[in-house]
Amino acid sequence: MKRTIRGKVYDTKNSELCYFSDISSDFGAACVYMTESIWKTKDGDFFLCFDCEPKWHLFDAETRRSLKKKCKSITPITEYDVDLWLEEQDNIYM
């Protein structure tokens, strides 16, 4: 997944995976899969990647449009935010 945000490129193909979590089970049968991952770019910037594939037939047209915008997202975060996020996940950054 690749996004340009405020002039910076965030690309999972050219970044180091720091943390990966399959969170599909947290959402029951509504999704085929749902993952969250934290990545570090070659420049040392961090970003949170959210990726999901809902079971589209379970949702009305308006909800589908809303979900499509949210199902593949990249959010830049600071190293401090990475530590806080991982603490909430009960994991340790490596």
C-alpha positions as CSV (number, residue, x, y, z in Angstrom):
1,M,0.0,0.0,0.0
2,K,1.3,3.4,-0.9
3,R,0.1,7.0,0.0
4,T,1.5,10.4,-0.3
5,I,0.6,12.6,2.7
6,R,1.8,16.2,3.0
7,G,4.5,15.6,0.4
8,K,5.9,12.5,2.1
9,V,5.6,9.0,0.5
10,Y,4.6,6.2,2.8
11,D,5.0,2.8,1.1
12,T,4.8,-0.6,2.7
13,K,7.0,-2.1,-0.1
14,N,9.9,0.2,0.7
15,S,9.5,0.3,4.5
16,E,10.4,-1.9,7.5
17,L,7.5,-3.8,9.2
18,C,7.8,-3.2,12.9
19,Y,4.5,-4.7,14.1
20,F,1.6,-6.7,12.6
21,S,-1.7,-7.7,14.1
22,D,-4.6,-9.7,12.6
23,I,-7.6,-8.1,14.4
24,S,-10.3,-9.9,12.3
25,S,-11.6,-11.9,15.3
26,D,-12.3,-8.6,17.1
27,F,-15.0,-7.8,14.6
28,G,-16.7,-11.2,14.3
29,A,-18.2,-12.2,11.0
30,A,-18.3,-8.8,9.4
31,C,-14.9,-9.0,7.8
32,V,-13.0,-11.5,5.8
33,Y,-9.8,-10.1,7.3
34,M,-8.7,-7.0,9.2
35,T,-5.1,-6.0,10.0
36,E,-3.2,-3.2,11.6
37,S,0.6,-2.8,11.1
38,I,3.2,-0.2,12.0
39,W,5.9,0.5,9.5
40,K,9.2,2.6,9.5
41,T,10.3,4.3,6.3
42,K,14.0,4.5,5.2
43,D,13.9,8.2,6.5
44,G,12.9,7.0,10.0
45,D,9.2,8.1,9.8
46,F,6.6,5.8,11.2
47,F,3.1,5.1,9.9
48,L,0.1,3.0,10.9
49,C,-1.4,0.9,8.1
50,F,-5.0,-0.4,8.4
51,D,-6.3,-2.9,5.9
52,C,-9.6,-4.8,5.8
53,E,-11.9,-6.6,3.5
54,P,-15.5,-6.5,4.7
55,K,-18.1,-9.0,3.8
56,W,-19.7,-6.4,1.5
57,H,-23.0,-8.1,1.2
58,L,-23.7,-7.5,4.9
59,F,-23.8,-3.7,4.4
60,D,-26.1,-1.3,2.7
61,A,-24.8,0.9,-0.1
62,E,-24.1,4.0,2.1
63,T,-22.1,2.0,4.6
64,R,-20.2,0.3,1.7
65,R,-19.2,3.8,0.3
66,S,-18.0,4.8,3.8
67,L,-16.1,1.6,4.4
68,K,-14.3,1.8,1.1
69,K,-12.6,5.0,2.2
70,K,-11.5,3.5,5.5
71,C,-10.5,0.0,4.6
72,K,-7.1,0.8,3.2
73,S,-5.6,3.7,5.2
74,I,-2.2,5.0,6.1
75,T,-1.7,7.4,9.0
76,P,1.7,9.0,9.8
77,I,2.6,8.7,13.5
78,T,5.5,9.8,15.8
79,E,7.8,7.4,17.5
80,Y,6.2,8.4,20.8
81,D,2.8,7.5,19.4
82,V,4.2,4.1,18.3
83,D,5.3,3.4,21.9
84,L,1.9,4.4,23.3
85,W,0.0,2.4,20.6
86,L,2.1,-0.7,21.3
87,E,1.6,-0.4,25.1
88,E,-2.1,-0.4,24.4
89,Q,-1.7,-3.5,22.4
90,D,0.4,-5.0,25.2
91,N,3.4,-5.5,22.9
92,I,7.0,-4.3,22.9
93,Y,8.5,-2.4,20.0
94,M,11.6,-4.2,18.6
